[in-house]
Amino acid sequence: MTFIDGTVVNVALPVLQSTFHATVVDVQWVVESYGLLLSSLILAGGALGDLFGRRRVFVIGVGIFAIASAACGLASSVLQLIIARSLQGVGAALLVPGSLAIIGATFDEKSRGKAIGTWSGATAITTAFGPVLGGWLIEHGSWRWAFYLNLPLAATVVAISLWRVPESRGSKVQHGDWLGALLATSGLAGLVTSFLESARLGWGHPLVFGSLLGGSACLVFFLRVELKSAEPMVPLELFRSSSFVAANLLTLFLYAAIGAFFFLFPMEMIRLEGYSTTATGAASLPMILLMFFLSRWSGGLVNRYGARVPLIIGPLVMAAGFVLFAVIPAGAGYWKTFFPAFVVLGFGLAVTVAPLTTVVMSSVDAKHVGAASGVNNAVARVAGVLSIAVLGIVMVKSFGSRLEQTLQNLPIPQNIAQDIRSKEIELAGLELPPGLDPSVTAAIRRAISEAFRSGFHLVLSSCAGLSAASALVSWKLIASGTELSRDKP
């Protein structure tokens, strides 16, 4: 459910924007509200499972997720949808860490690896086919069915969990770092609010400035609390390992690039290229299938070359993939344009993911492996949340600047031009005033398409830069060969 929802909503964004006459900031909030709560509470969710019972917290998480999914499907305004998506994020923060914790507690050491492999395979399959199924439901039914799909899944999961999953708790029950969780959530919420709303209100607005100041203060206090806490949500001692620091920096840069790309790509496909939601959902299948089929091969690269070499090459290949997307000619067909770019991007990701996981797990002591994995997972999700906010500003500003230049050269009345400028924040979903001459409408539509592509290409260049920065981090900070354990905390 969570992996489907994490991908299918991006495919639905153009439809949601049209349905609710929303700005790009509104649809950013639809994505960000979910990611924000999930990323900031996922570590606390694991602690709750240890304290109150993993199955119990997992089932509660599934229930919250299902209720929130129904609320998403029933939403009659974009604000209601954003609130429901926030509740989905809370449910996901309880059930995602709970699912792996249940596997760890239920299976012995001999069979645990296969069980986790099955879990990973299931997430890969749902990540691959979720957008296709969701796109088909949106195209042939309604965007609401992409959320209603979760209800029968949730009922099945709860029934199986109560029937077949034994209850378990942590051997050393931790009481959780609730102040840390509150400060992390508040801090990230403040930063995201300031970045997103700056595109609509400007940096001088009290809400924007106050959110930035308050969010920064909360994150500073969060670090102080984690240093003094007996049971910190984020054990800061992990960051004494340079390999662990490198792995998380690499994760931050790489998943920031991926998050921003997959937020804007469906708008490009649907709004500008005219693809259906089903075709848009299927467009990234080559990338995901490559990751799935090459995962064992890429895991073997660590044994042969160490983690450093693939973690330099993989991100550089991904950077080349983003560059390919930037130079794609408009209207040339999927197989000559998007397909090869996704193949390159997918190969780069396949080379990167398994060695990255190896570095995370190998750079800390055995007693810290669970915390290290949780921190890295949270970093990946925070990266997506922040990149959509920050690179969203880049997109809006670039789009507005390019459109402004083009409108000055078009023979349209000043009041019409002013009306269009006031709606720049809607990006490619910008609705034109009625009653315009067809030739003028066509010219403005071309200007909007060119402005969107210009902004998207700038974002793609940023994504390529972030990927290259990941390779640089690997080169500078990760030990050569397989010497990952020399600086364990």
Secondary structure, 3 states (H helix, E strand, C coil): CHHHHHHHHHHHHHHHHHHHCCCHHHHHHHHHHHHHHHHHHHHHHHHHHHHHCHHHHHHHHHHHHHHHHHHHHHCCCHHHHHHHHHHHHHHHHHHHHHHHHHHHHHCCHHHHHHHHHHHHHHHHHHHHHHHHHHHHHHHHCCCCHHHHCHHHHHHHHHHHHHHHCCCCCCCCCCCCCHHHHHHHHHHHHHHHHHHHHHHHHCCCCHHHHHHHHHHHHHHHHHHHHHHHCCCCCCCHHHHHCHHHHHHHHHHHHHHHHHHHHHHHHHHHHHHHCCCCHHHHHHHCHHHHHHHHHHHHHHHHHHHHHCCHHHHHHHHHHHHHHHHHHHCCCCCCCCCCCHHHHHHHHHHHHHHHHHHHHHHHHHCCCHHHHHHHHHHHHHHHHHHHHHHHHHHHHHHHHHHHHHHHHHHHCCCCCHHHHHHHHCCHHHHHHCCCCCCCCHHHHHHHHHHHHHHHHHHHHHHHHHHHHHHHHHHHHHHHHCCCCCCCCCCCC
